[in-house]
Amino acid sequence: MAGELHELSVAIGKLQEGQDRLTQDLRDVQEASTEEHRKVHDIVVATSEAVRNLTRQIAEMKPLTDDYREKRAEARGAAHLARALYVTFGGMAGALATKLLDFLPIRPPH
């Protein structure tokens, strides 16, 4: 009976040692998990602040970009108009020159 009691005490001791290791491992995992959660939280807070800053900057830039877009469209329209007027006046000048040549007495050389 003494041998069985000794074996039972050893088994209980091993179980308690295993439980202590398991408890310590669980604490280590919880501490690491808590630390990782803090890091992730800090990253989320920083990202959120960066997005707020970016949103504020975009809100400031939007009127400027809209104004630039309008001015660029106006410049393109003015360029199209200038080109159309250039072609129109060039055609008119060519037609006028052709009509003036009809009135000039040009004879072929002898």
DSSP file (Angstrom, degrees, kcal/mol; ACC not computed):
  #  RESIDUE AA STRUCTURE BP1 BP2  ACC     N-H-->O    O-->H-N    N-H-->O    O-->H-N    TCO  KAPPA ALPHA  PHI   PSI    X-CA   Y-CA   Z-CA
    1    1 A M     >        0   0    0      0, 0.0     4,-2.3     0, 0.0     5,-0.2   0.000 360.0 360.0 360.0 -34.0    0.0    0.0    0.0
    2    2 A A  H  >  +     0   0    0      1,-0.2     4,-2.1     2,-0.2     5,-0.1   0.871 360.0  51.9 -64.8 -35.9    2.9    2.4    0.7
    3    3 A G  H  > S+     0   0    0      2,-0.2     4,-2.5     1,-0.2    -1,-0.2   0.898 109.7  48.3 -66.3 -41.0    4.1    1.9   -2.8
    4    4 A E  H  > S+     0   0    0      2,-0.2     4,-2.6     1,-0.2    -2,-0.2   0.898 111.0  50.7 -66.5 -39.0    0.7    2.7   -4.3
    5    5 A L  H  X S+     0   0    0     -4,-2.3     4,-2.3     2,-0.2    -2,-0.2   0.888 111.0  49.4 -64.6 -39.3    0.5    5.8   -2.1
    6    6 A H  H  X S+     0   0    0     -4,-2.1     4,-2.5     2,-0.2    -2,-0.2   0.924 112.2  47.0 -65.3 -44.6    3.9    6.9   -3.2
    7    7 A E  H  X S+     0   0    0     -4,-2.5     4,-2.5     1,-0.2    -2,-0.2   0.892 112.5  50.6 -63.6 -39.1    3.0    6.4   -6.9
    8    8 A L  H  X S+     0   0    0     -4,-2.6     4,-2.4     2,-0.2    -1,-0.2   0.887 110.4  49.1 -65.8 -39.6   -0.2    8.3   -6.3
    9    9 A S  H  X S+     0   0    0     -4,-2.3     4,-2.6     2,-0.2    -2,-0.2   0.901 111.6  49.5 -65.6 -41.3    1.7   11.2   -4.7
   10   10 A V  H  X S+     0   0    0     -4,-2.5     4,-2.5     2,-0.2    -2,-0.2   0.918 111.5  48.9 -63.5 -43.0    4.1   11.2   -7.6
   11   11 A A  H  X S+     0   0    0     -4,-2.5     4,-2.5     2,-0.2    -2,-0.2   0.913 112.2  48.0 -63.6 -42.8    1.2   11.3  -10.1
   12   12 A I  H  X S+     0   0    0     -4,-2.4     4,-2.6     1,-0.2    -1,-0.2   0.904 111.1  51.8 -64.0 -40.3   -0.5   14.1   -8.2
   13   13 A G  H  X S+     0   0    0     -4,-2.6     4,-2.5     2,-0.2    -2,-0.2   0.909 110.4  48.0 -61.5 -42.6    2.8   16.0   -8.1
   14   14 A K  H  X S+     0   0    0     -4,-2.5     4,-2.8     2,-0.2    -2,-0.2   0.910 111.4  50.5 -65.0 -41.5    3.2   15.6  -11.9
   15   15 A L  H  X S+     0   0    0     -4,-2.5     4,-2.6     2,-0.2    -2,-0.2   0.914 111.6  47.6 -62.3 -42.4   -0.4   16.7  -12.4
   16   16 A Q  H  X S+     0   0    0     -4,-2.6     4,-2.5     2,-0.2    -2,-0.2   0.897 112.4  49.5 -65.7 -39.5    0.2   19.8  -10.3
   17   17 A E  H  X S+     0   0    0     -4,-2.5     4,-2.4     2,-0.2    -2,-0.2   0.913 112.3  47.8 -64.5 -42.0    3.5   20.5  -12.1
   18   18 A G  H  X S+     0   0    0     -4,-2.8     4,-2.8     2,-0.2    -2,-0.2   0.905 111.7  50.2 -64.0 -41.5    1.7   20.2  -15.4
   19   19 A Q  H  X S+     0   0    0     -4,-2.6     4,-2.6     2,-0.2    -2,-0.2   0.901 110.3  50.3 -63.6 -40.5   -1.1   22.4  -14.2
   20   20 A D  H  X S+     0   0    0     -4,-2.5     4,-2.4     2,-0.2    -2,-0.2   0.914 112.8  46.2 -63.6 -43.0    1.4   25.0  -13.1
   21   21 A R  H  X S+     0   0    0     -4,-2.4     4,-3.0     2,-0.2    -2,-0.2   0.914 113.3  49.5 -64.5 -42.0    3.2   24.9  -16.5
   22   22 A L  H  X S+     0   0    0     -4,-2.8     4,-2.5     2,-0.2    -2,-0.2   0.906 111.1  49.4 -63.4 -41.9   -0.1   25.1  -18.3
   23   23 A T  H  X S+     0   0    0     -4,-2.6     4,-2.3     2,-0.2    -2,-0.2   0.917 113.0  47.0 -62.8 -43.7   -1.2   28.1  -16.1
   24   24 A Q  H  X S+     0   0    0     -4,-2.4     4,-2.7     2,-0.2    -2,-0.2   0.911 111.9  50.2 -65.9 -41.9    2.2   29.9  -16.8
   25   25 A D  H  X S+     0   0    0     -4,-3.0     4,-2.5     2,-0.2    -2,-0.2   0.909 110.3  50.7 -60.9 -41.5    1.9   29.2  -20.5
   26   26 A L  H  X S+     0   0    0     -4,-2.5     4,-2.6     2,-0.2    -2,-0.2   0.912 110.3  49.2 -63.5 -42.6   -1.6   30.5  -20.5
   27   27 A R  H  X S+     0   0    0     -4,-2.3     4,-2.7     2,-0.2    -2,-0.2   0.921 111.1  50.3 -61.0 -44.0   -0.4   33.7  -18.7
   28   28 A D  H  X S+     0   0    0     -4,-2.7     4,-2.5     1,-0.2    -2,-0.2   0.918 111.9  47.2 -61.1 -43.0    2.4   34.1  -21.2
   29   29 A V  H  X S+     0   0    0     -4,-2.5     4,-2.7     2,-0.2    -1,-0.2   0.906 112.4  49.8 -65.7 -41.2   -0.1   33.7  -24.1
   30   30 A Q  H  X S+     0   0    0     -4,-2.6     4,-2.7     2,-0.2    -2,-0.2   0.903 111.7  48.2 -64.5 -40.7   -2.5   36.2  -22.6
   31   31 A E  H  X S+     0   0    0     -4,-2.7     4,-2.4     2,-0.2    -2,-0.2   0.925 114.1  46.0 -65.1 -43.9    0.3   38.7  -22.0
   32   32 A A  H  X S+     0   0    0     -4,-2.5     4,-2.4    -5,-0.2    -2,-0.2   0.906 113.9  49.4 -64.4 -40.6    1.6   38.3  -25.6
   33   33 A S  H  X S+     0   0    0     -4,-2.7     4,-2.6     2,-0.2    -2,-0.2   0.913 110.9  49.4 -64.7 -43.3   -2.0   38.6  -26.9
   34   34 A T  H  X S+     0   0    0     -4,-2.7     4,-2.1     2,-0.2    -2,-0.2   0.907 111.5  49.5 -62.6 -41.7   -2.6   41.7  -24.8
   35   35 A E  H  X S+     0   0    0     -4,-2.4     4,-2.1     2,-0.2    -2,-0.2   0.907 111.9  48.0 -63.7 -42.5    0.6   43.3  -26.1
   36   36 A E  H  X S+     0   0    0     -4,-2.4     4,-2.7     2,-0.2    -2,-0.2   0.889 109.9  52.8 -66.1 -39.2   -0.3   42.5  -29.7
   37   37 A H  H  X S+     0   0    0     -4,-2.6     4,-2.6     1,-0.2    -2,-0.2   0.900 108.6  50.8 -63.2 -39.4   -3.8   43.9  -29.2
   38   38 A R  H  X S+     0   0    0     -4,-2.1     4,-2.6     2,-0.2    -2,-0.2   0.919 110.7  48.7 -62.9 -43.0   -2.3   47.1  -27.9
   39   39 A K  H  X S+     0   0    0     -4,-2.1     4,-2.3     2,-0.2    -2,-0.2   0.935 112.7  47.3 -62.2 -45.9    0.0   47.3  -30.9
   40   40 A V  H  X S+     0   0    0     -4,-2.7     4,-2.7     1,-0.2    -2,-0.2   0.908 111.7  51.3 -62.6 -41.3   -3.0   46.7  -33.3
   41   41 A H  H  X S+     0   0    0     -4,-2.6     4,-2.6     1,-0.2    -1,-0.2   0.924 109.6  49.5 -61.8 -44.1   -5.0   49.3  -31.4
   42   42 A D  H  X S+     0   0    0     -4,-2.6     4,-2.5     1,-0.2    -1,-0.2   0.897 111.7  49.2 -61.4 -40.0   -2.2   51.8  -31.7
   43   43 A I  H  X S+     0   0    0     -4,-2.3     4,-2.8     2,-0.2    -2,-0.2   0.914 111.5  48.7 -65.5 -42.8   -2.0   51.1  -35.5
   44   44 A V  H  X S+     0   0    0     -4,-2.7     4,-2.6     2,-0.2    -2,-0.2   0.908 112.2  48.6 -64.4 -41.6   -5.7   51.5  -35.9
   45   45 A V  H  X S+     0   0    0     -4,-2.6     4,-2.3     2,-0.2    -2,-0.2   0.928 113.6  46.8 -64.0 -44.3   -5.7   54.8  -34.0
   46   46 A A  H  X S+     0   0    0     -4,-2.5     4,-2.4     2,-0.2    -2,-0.2   0.911 113.6  48.1 -64.4 -42.2   -2.8   56.1  -36.1
   47   47 A T  H  X S+     0   0    0     -4,-2.8     4,-2.5     2,-0.2    -2,-0.2   0.908 110.6  51.5 -64.5 -41.8   -4.4   55.0  -39.3
   48   48 A S  H  X S+     0   0    0     -4,-2.6     4,-2.2     2,-0.2    -2,-0.2   0.911 110.7  48.0 -61.8 -42.4   -7.7   56.6  -38.3
   49   49 A E  H  X S+     0   0    0     -4,-2.3     4,-2.5     2,-0.2    -2,-0.2   0.899 110.9  51.5 -64.7 -40.6   -5.9   59.9  -37.5
   50   50 A A  H  X S+     0   0    0     -4,-2.4     4,-2.6     1,-0.2    -2,-0.2   0.899 109.7  49.6 -63.6 -39.8   -4.1   59.7  -40.9
   51   51 A V  H  X S+     0   0    0     -4,-2.5     4,-2.6     2,-0.2    -2,-0.2   0.901 110.3  50.4 -66.6 -40.0   -7.4   59.2  -42.7
   52   52 A R  H  X S+     0   0    0     -4,-2.2     4,-2.2     2,-0.2    -2,-0.2   0.926 112.1  47.5 -62.4 -43.8   -8.9   62.1  -40.9
   53   53 A N  H  X S+     0   0    0     -4,-2.5     4,-2.4     2,-0.2    -2,-0.2   0.921 112.7  48.9 -62.2 -43.8   -6.0   64.3  -41.9
   54   54 A L  H  X S+     0   0    0     -4,-2.6     4,-2.5     1,-0.2    -2,-0.2   0.898 110.2  51.3 -63.4 -41.2   -6.2   63.1  -45.5
   55   55 A T  H  X S+     0   0    0     -4,-2.6     4,-2.2     2,-0.2    -1,-0.2   0.902 110.4  49.2 -62.1 -41.6   -9.9   63.8  -45.6
   56   56 A R  H  X S+     0   0    0     -4,-2.2     4,-1.6     2,-0.2    -2,-0.2   0.911 112.0  48.0 -64.8 -42.5   -9.3   67.3  -44.3
   57   57 A Q  H  X S+     0   0    0     -4,-2.4     4,-2.0     2,-0.2    -2,-0.2   0.894 111.3  50.2 -66.1 -39.7   -6.6   68.0  -46.9
   58   58 A I  H  X S+     0   0    0     -4,-2.5     4,-2.0     1,-0.2    -1,-0.2   0.892 107.5  54.2 -65.5 -38.8   -8.8   66.6  -49.7
   59   59 A A  H  < S+     0   0    0     -4,-2.2    -1,-0.2     1,-0.2    -2,-0.2   0.873 110.4  47.1 -62.8 -35.7  -11.6   68.8  -48.6
   60   60 A E  H  X S+     0   0    0     -4,-1.6     4,-0.5     1,-0.2    -1,-0.2   0.853 115.1  45.7 -71.7 -34.6   -9.2   71.8  -48.8
   61   61 A M  H  X S+     0   0    0     -4,-2.0     4,-2.6     1,-0.2     5,-0.3   0.734  92.7  80.6 -82.0 -22.8   -8.0   70.8  -52.2
   62   62 A K  H  X S+     0   0    0     -4,-2.0     4,-2.6     1,-0.2     5,-0.2   0.903  92.7  46.7 -57.0 -48.1  -11.3   70.0  -53.8
   63   63 A P  H  > S+     0   0    0      0, 0.0     4,-2.4     0, 0.0    -1,-0.2   0.894 113.4  51.1 -61.6 -35.4  -12.3   73.7  -54.6
   64   64 A L  H  X S+     0   0    0     -4,-0.5     4,-2.4     2,-0.2    -2,-0.2   0.918 111.6  45.5 -66.5 -42.2   -8.8   74.2  -56.0
   65   65 A T  H  X S+     0   0    0     -4,-2.6     4,-2.5     2,-0.2    -1,-0.2   0.880 112.3  51.6 -69.8 -36.5   -9.0   71.2  -58.3
   66   66 A D  H  X S+     0   0    0     -4,-2.6     4,-2.2    -5,-0.3    -2,-0.2   0.927 111.5  47.6 -63.9 -42.5  -12.5   72.1  -59.4
   67   67 A D  H  X S+     0   0    0     -4,-2.4     4,-2.6    -5,-0.2    -2,-0.2   0.911 112.0  49.9 -63.3 -42.8  -11.3   75.6  -60.3
   68   68 A Y  H  X S+     0   0    0     -4,-2.4     4,-2.6     1,-0.2    -1,-0.2   0.912 109.5  51.8 -61.6 -42.1   -8.3   74.1  -62.1
   69   69 A R  H  X S+     0   0    0     -4,-2.5     4,-2.1     1,-0.2    -2,-0.2   0.910 111.0  47.5 -62.4 -42.6  -10.6   71.8  -64.1
   70   70 A E  H  X S+     0   0    0     -4,-2.2     4,-2.5     2,-0.2    -2,-0.2   0.924 112.7  48.2 -64.9 -44.2  -12.9   74.7  -65.1
   71   71 A K  H  X S+     0   0    0     -4,-2.6     4,-2.5     1,-0.2    -2,-0.2   0.890 111.0  51.2 -64.6 -38.4   -9.9   76.8  -66.2
   72   72 A R  H  X S+     0   0    0     -4,-2.6     4,-2.3     2,-0.2    -1,-0.2   0.905 110.6  48.6 -64.8 -40.7   -8.4   74.0  -68.2
   73   73 A A  H  X S+     0   0    0     -4,-2.1     4,-2.4     2,-0.2    -2,-0.2   0.906 111.3  50.2 -64.9 -41.2  -11.8   73.4  -69.9
   74   74 A E  H  X S+     0   0    0     -4,-2.5     4,-2.7     2,-0.2    -2,-0.2   0.909 109.9  50.5 -63.0 -40.8  -12.0   77.1  -70.7
   75   75 A A  H  X S+     0   0    0     -4,-2.5     4,-2.3     2,-0.2    -2,-0.2   0.900 110.2  49.6 -64.9 -40.2   -8.5   77.1  -72.1
   76   76 A R  H  X S+     0   0    0     -4,-2.3     4,-2.3     2,-0.2    -1,-0.2   0.916 111.8  48.9 -63.7 -41.5   -9.3   74.1  -74.3
   77   77 A G  H  X S+     0   0    0     -4,-2.4     4,-2.5     1,-0.2    -2,-0.2   0.910 111.1  49.6 -63.7 -42.0  -12.4   75.9  -75.5
   78   78 A A  H  X S+     0   0    0     -4,-2.7     4,-2.7     1,-0.2    -1,-0.2   0.890 110.3  50.8 -64.3 -38.5  -10.5   79.0  -76.3
   79   79 A A  H  X S+     0   0    0     -4,-2.3     4,-2.4     2,-0.2    -2,-0.2   0.908 110.6  48.9 -65.5 -41.1   -7.9   77.0  -78.2
   80   80 A H  H  X S+     0   0    0     -4,-2.3     4,-2.5     2,-0.2    -2,-0.2   0.917 112.6  48.3 -63.4 -42.7  -10.6   75.3  -80.3
   81   81 A L  H  X S+     0   0    0     -4,-2.5     4,-2.8     2,-0.2     5,-0.2   0.924 111.2  49.8 -63.6 -44.2  -12.1   78.7  -81.0
   82   82 A A  H  X S+     0   0    0     -4,-2.7     4,-2.6     1,-0.2    -2,-0.2   0.909 112.1  48.3 -61.4 -42.0   -8.8   80.2  -82.0
   83   83 A R  H  X S+     0   0    0     -4,-2.4     4,-2.5     2,-0.2    -1,-0.2   0.915 112.0  48.8 -64.4 -43.1   -8.1   77.3  -84.3
   84   84 A A  H  X S+     0   0    0     -4,-2.5     4,-2.6     2,-0.2    -2,-0.2   0.914 113.4  46.7 -64.3 -42.0  -11.5   77.6  -85.9
   85   85 A L  H  X S+     0   0    0     -4,-2.8     4,-3.2     2,-0.2     5,-0.3   0.896 111.0  52.7 -66.4 -39.1  -11.1   81.3  -86.4
   86   86 A Y  H  X S+     0   0    0     -4,-2.6     4,-2.3    -5,-0.2    -2,-0.2   0.932 112.8  43.8 -60.7 -46.1   -7.6   80.8  -87.8
   87   87 A V  H  X S+     0   0    0     -4,-2.5     4,-2.5     2,-0.2    -2,-0.2   0.915 115.4  49.0 -66.1 -42.8   -9.0   78.3  -90.3
   88   88 A T  H  X S+     0   0    0     -4,-2.6     4,-2.5     2,-0.2    -2,-0.2   0.955 115.2  42.3 -63.0 -50.7  -12.0   80.5  -91.2
   89   89 A F  H  X S+     0   0    0     -4,-3.2     4,-2.6     1,-0.2    -1,-0.2   0.857 113.5  53.6 -67.3 -33.5   -9.9   83.6  -91.7
   90   90 A G  H  X S+     0   0    0     -4,-2.3     4,-2.3    -5,-0.3    -1,-0.2   0.914 110.8  46.6 -63.6 -42.4   -7.2   81.6  -93.6
   91   91 A G  H  X S+     0   0    0     -4,-2.5     4,-2.5     2,-0.2    -2,-0.2   0.896 112.8  49.3 -65.7 -40.6   -9.9   80.3  -95.9
   92   92 A M  H  X S+     0   0    0     -4,-2.5     4,-2.7     2,-0.2    -2,-0.2   0.908 111.0  49.6 -65.8 -40.4  -11.4   83.7  -96.3
   93   93 A A  H  X S+     0   0    0     -4,-2.6     4,-2.5     2,-0.2    -2,-0.2   0.897 111.6  49.5 -64.6 -39.8   -8.0   85.2  -97.1
   94   94 A G  H  X S+     0   0    0     -4,-2.3     4,-2.2     2,-0.2    -2,-0.2   0.912 112.2  47.2 -64.5 -42.5   -7.3   82.4  -99.6
   95   95 A A  H  X S+     0   0    0     -4,-2.5     4,-2.3     2,-0.2    -2,-0.2   0.912 113.0  49.1 -65.8 -41.8  -10.7   83.0 -101.3
   96   96 A L  H  X S+     0   0    0     -4,-2.7     4,-2.5     1,-0.2    -2,-0.2   0.907 110.4  50.7 -63.2 -41.9  -10.1   86.8 -101.4
   97   97 A A  H  X S+     0   0    0     -4,-2.5     4,-1.9     1,-0.2    -1,-0.2   0.893 109.6  51.2 -63.6 -38.8   -6.6   86.2 -102.9
   98   98 A T  H  X S+     0   0    0     -4,-2.2     4,-1.1     2,-0.2    -2,-0.2   0.914 110.9  47.7 -64.3 -42.5   -8.1   84.0 -105.5
   99   99 A K  H  X S+     0   0    0     -4,-2.3     4,-0.9     1,-0.2     3,-0.2   0.882 110.3  52.6 -66.2 -38.3  -10.7   86.7 -106.4
  100  100 A L  H  X S+     0   0    0     -4,-2.5     4,-1.0     1,-0.2     3,-0.5   0.866 104.9  55.6 -65.4 -35.4   -8.0   89.4 -106.5
  101  101 A L  H  < S+     0   0    0     -4,-1.9    -1,-0.2     1,-0.2     5,-0.2   0.809  99.9  60.6 -66.8 -28.3   -6.0   87.2 -108.9
  102  102 A D  H  < S+     0   0    0     -4,-1.1    -1,-0.2    -3,-0.2    -2,-0.2   0.833 105.7  47.7 -66.8 -30.8   -9.0   87.1 -111.2
  103  103 A F  H  < S+     0   0    0     -4,-0.9    -1,-0.2    -3,-0.5    -2,-0.2   0.684  93.5  89.4 -84.5 -18.5   -8.9   90.9 -111.6
  104  104 A L  S  < S-     0   0    0     -4,-1.0     2,-1.5    -3,-0.2     0, 0.0  -0.630  81.3-125.9 -81.7 132.7   -5.2   91.2 -112.3
  105  105 A P        +     0   0    0      0, 0.0     2,-0.6     0, 0.0    -1,-0.1  -0.618  38.6 173.5 -79.6  96.7   -4.2   91.0 -115.9
  106  106 A I        -     0   0    0     -2,-1.5    -2,-0.0    -5,-0.2    -5,-0.0  -0.915   7.9-171.7-106.7 123.9   -1.7   88.2 -115.8
  107  107 A R        -     0   0    0     -2,-0.6     3,-0.1     1,-0.0     0, 0.0  -0.876  27.8-110.1-114.7 146.7   -0.4   87.0 -119.2
  108  108 A P        -     0   0    0      0, 0.0    -1,-0.0     0, 0.0     0, 0.0  -0.436  44.8 -96.4 -69.8 148.3    1.7   84.1 -119.9
  109  109 A P              0   0    0      0, 0.0     0, 0.0     0, 0.0     0, 0.0  -0.333 360.0 360.0 -64.9 149.8    5.3   84.9 -121.0
  110  110 A H              0   0    0     -3,-0.1     0, 0.0     0, 0.0     0, 0.0   0.417 360.0 360.0 -84.9 360.0    5.9   84.9 -124.8
